[in-house]
Amino acid sequence: MRNFEVALRRKDGTVLNAMESSFATRDAEGRLERYQGFLMDTSEKRRADDEIRRRNRELNALNAIATISTQSFDLDEILNLTLRQVVTLFSSESGSIYLADPGGQVLRRRAGWGHRSEGRARFSELRPAGGIRRTDHPLTN
């Protein structure tokens, strides 16, 4: 057996991912004499591979968002396609993007993705108590 992946459970209950390689040794008459082999802990490699896959999904989503942003001048299209990428990236069922009106008193949903519900329809506009405070930020100045 070569490079057989196996999950083992330690005494404390944690799972150890390992790669097993083993072989049988026979005597001169062909009778089984012994098995020899080794196990190599691949838990850290598995974690690193999972992290690489996660980062690749994030980069693909960011690339798709950048592509969307450069190919369209329609804000609603950009927001909807961007939201779709973000919802997929986070494995969510739905999401919404709200933008503040110029007066800063109402948030209006400009993009929605995922299952539609009566609850979602009720929140097409949000009026926060006390309005919306604008903070000075380098990107908004």
C-alpha positions as CSV (number, residue, x, y, z in Angstrom):
1,M,0.0,0.0,0.0
2,R,1.4,3.4,-0.9
3,N,0.3,6.9,0.1
4,F,-3.1,5.7,1.5
5,E,-4.8,8.6,3.3
6,V,-6.3,7.7,6.6
7,A,-8.0,9.6,9.4
8,L,-7.0,8.4,12.9
9,R,-8.5,9.5,16.3
10,R,-6.0,10.3,19.1
11,K,-6.7,9.4,22.7
12,D,-7.9,12.9,23.4
13,G,-10.4,12.6,20.5
14,T,-8.8,14.9,18.0
15,V,-8.4,13.7,14.4
16,L,-5.0,13.0,12.9
17,N,-4.8,13.0,9.1
18,A,-2.1,10.6,8.0
19,M,-0.5,9.0,4.9
20,E,0.2,5.4,5.2
21,S,2.7,3.4,3.2
22,S,3.4,-0.3,4.0
23,F,4.4,-3.6,2.5
24,A,4.6,-7.2,3.4
25,T,7.9,-9.1,3.7
26,R,7.9,-12.8,2.8
27,D,10.4,-15.6,3.6
28,A,12.2,-17.8,1.0
29,E,9.1,-20.1,0.7
30,G,6.8,-17.1,0.1
31,R,5.1,-17.2,3.5
32,L,4.2,-13.9,5.0
33,E,6.9,-13.0,7.5
34,R,5.9,-9.5,8.6
35,Y,4.4,-6.1,7.6
36,Q,6.5,-3.0,7.6
37,G,5.4,0.5,7.0
38,F,5.0,4.0,8.3
39,L,2.5,6.7,9.0
40,M,3.2,10.3,8.2
41,D,1.1,13.0,9.9
42,T,-0.4,15.2,7.1
43,S,-2.7,17.3,9.4
44,E,-0.7,20.5,8.8
45,K,-0.5,19.9,5.1
46,R,-4.3,19.4,5.0
47,R,-4.8,22.6,6.9
48,A,-2.5,24.5,4.5
49,D,-4.3,23.0,1.5
50,D,-7.6,24.1,2.9
51,E,-6.3,27.6,3.5
52,I,-5.0,27.8,-0.1
53,R,-8.4,26.7,-1.4
54,R,-10.1,29.3,0.7
55,R,-7.7,32.1,-0.4
56,N,-8.2,31.0,-4.0
57,R,-12.0,31.3,-3.7
58,E,-11.5,34.8,-2.2
59,L,-9.1,35.9,-5.0
60,N,-11.5,34.5,-7.6
61,A,-14.4,36.5,-6.1
62,L,-12.3,39.7,-6.0
63,N,-11.2,39.2,-9.6
64,A,-14.8,38.7,-10.6
65,I,-15.8,41.8,-8.7
66,A,-13.0,43.8,-10.4
67,T,-14.1,42.5,-13.8
68,I,-17.7,43.4,-13.1
69,S,-16.7,46.9,-12.1
70,T,-14.8,47.6,-15.2
71,Q,-17.3,46.2,-17.7
72,S,-20.4,48.0,-16.6
73,F,-21.5,51.5,-15.9
74,D,-24.8,50.4,-14.4
75,L,-24.5,50.7,-10.5
76,D,-27.4,48.3,-9.9
77,E,-25.8,45.6,-12.1
78,I,-22.5,46.1,-10.4
79,L,-24.0,45.9,-6.9
80,N,-26.1,42.8,-7.7
81,L,-23.3,40.9,-9.4
82,T,-20.8,41.9,-6.6
83,L,-23.3,40.9,-3.9
84,R,-23.8,37.5,-5.6
85,Q,-20.0,36.9,-5.4
86,V,-19.9,37.9,-1.7
87,V,-22.9,35.7,-0.8
88,T,-21.3,32.8,-2.6
89,L,-17.9,33.4,-1.0
90,F,-19.4,33.3,2.5
91,S,-21.7,30.4,1.7
92,S,-24.7,32.5,2.8
93,E,-28.2,32.0,1.7
94,S,-29.0,35.6,1.0
95,G,-27.7,39.1,1.3
96,S,-28.6,42.8,0.6
97,I,-26.7,46.0,-0.1
98,Y,-28.2,49.2,1.2
99,L,-27.2,52.7,0.2
100,A,-28.0,55.9,2.1
101,D,-30.1,58.5,0.4
102,P,-28.5,61.9,-0.2
103,G,-30.2,63.4,2.9
104,G,-28.8,60.5,5.0
105,Q,-32.2,59.7,6.6
106,V,-33.1,56.5,4.7
107,L,-31.2,53.4,3.7
108,R,-32.6,51.9,0.4
109,R,-31.9,48.4,-0.7
110,R,-30.2,48.5,-4.1
111,A,-29.2,44.9,-4.4
112,G,-30.5,41.6,-3.1
113,W,-29.5,38.0,-3.6
114,G,-30.8,34.7,-2.4
115,H,-34.2,33.5,-1.3
116,R,-37.1,36.0,-1.4
117,S,-39.3,36.4,1.6
118,E,-42.0,38.6,2.9
119,G,-39.6,39.7,5.6
120,R,-37.1,40.8,2.9
121,A,-39.8,42.8,1.1
122,R,-40.6,44.7,4.3
123,F,-37.0,45.9,4.5
124,S,-36.6,47.6,1.1
125,E,-36.2,50.9,3.1
126,L,-34.7,51.3,6.5
127,R,-35.1,54.5,8.6
128,P,-32.6,54.3,11.5
129,A,-33.7,56.1,14.6
130,G,-31.8,59.4,14.7
131,G,-30.8,59.2,11.0
132,I,-27.5,58.2,9.6
133,R,-24.3,59.9,10.9
134,R,-21.6,60.6,8.4
135,T,-18.1,60.2,9.6
136,D,-15.2,61.9,7.9
137,H,-13.3,59.3,6.0
138,P,-10.5,59.9,3.5
139,L,-12.5,58.1,0.8
140,T,-15.6,60.3,1.3
141,N,-13.8,63.7,1.4
